[in-house]
């Protein structure tokens, strides 16, 4: 997997104050491309357990990777930046 390939994981968004993280993660979870751990359950041991379960099962990893790619929006950050810059110029 190269850096441009979505991986079956969802990271935290710095500064997110509402339910943005969960809503963003649910897209991947619903597609089968991620596992969601709620903050109160996200202990180091649980994270290790989930990672081992995914990484230790190559079929599951491949299915999750394909699912994540199915909902990926390559270039989304660039598109958003272009929109913001266009608005700033007006």
C-alpha positions in Angstrom: 0.0 0.0 0.0 1.4 3.4 -0.9 0.8 6.7 0.8 -2.1 7.6 -1.6 -4.0 4.4 -0.8 -6.6 4.8 1.9 -5.9 2.5 4.9 -8.6 1.0 7.1 -8.2 3.5 9.9 -9.8 6.8 10.8 -7.7 9.4 12.5 -8.6 12.2 14.8 -9.2 15.7 13.5 -7.4 18.4 15.5 -9.7 21.0 16.9 -12.9 19.1 16.0 -15.4 20.2 18.7 -18.6 18.4 17.9 -19.4 15.0 16.4 -17.4 15.6 13.2 -15.0 12.8 13.9 -17.7 10.3 14.4 -19.6 11.4 11.3 -16.5 11.3 9.1 -15.5 7.9 10.5 -19.0 6.5 10.0 -18.6 6.9 6.2 -15.7 4.5 6.3 -17.2 2.2 9.0 -20.5 1.9 7.0 -18.5 1.0 3.9 -16.6 -1.6 5.8 -13.3 0.2 5.5 -12.7 1.1 9.2 -13.5 0.2 12.8 -14.7 2.9 15.1 -13.6 3.1 18.7 -15.5 5.6 20.8 -13.2 7.8 22.9 -14.3 6.1 26.1 -13.3 2.7 24.7 -10.1 3.8 22.9 -7.6 2.5 25.4 -4.1 1.6 24.3 -4.9 -2.1 24.8 -8.1 -1.9 22.8 -6.3 -0.1 20.0 -3.6 -2.7 19.9 -6.2 -5.5 19.9 -8.1 -3.9 17.0 -4.9 -3.3 15.0 -3.7 -6.9 15.5 -7.1 -8.2 14.5 -7.0 -6.3 11.2 -3.3 -6.6 10.4 -3.3 -10.3 11.4 -6.0 -11.2 8.8 -4.8 -10.4 5.3 -8.2 -11.1 3.8 -9.9 -8.7 6.2 -7.2 -6.1 5.6 -7.7 -6.4 1.8 -11.5 -6.2 2.1 -11.2 -3.1 4.4 -8.7 -1.5 2.1 -11.0 -2.0 -1.0 -14.0 -0.7 1.0 -12.0 2.4 2.1 -11.0 3.0 -1.5 -14.6 2.8 -2.6 -15.6 5.9 -0.7 -12.3 7.8 -1.1 -12.4 11.2 -2.7 -8.9 11.7 -4.1 -8.1 15.3 -4.4 -10.8 16.4 -1.9 -8.4 18.6 0.0 -7.1 20.3 -3.1 -10.7 20.8 -4.4 -11.7 22.4 -1.1 -8.6 24.6 -1.1 -9.4 25.8 -4.6 -13.0 26.7 -3.5 -11.7 28.6 -0.5 -9.1 30.5 -2.6 -11.8 31.3 -5.3 -14.1 32.7 -2.6 -11.2 34.7 -1.1 -10.5 36.3 -4.4 -14.1 37.6 -4.8 
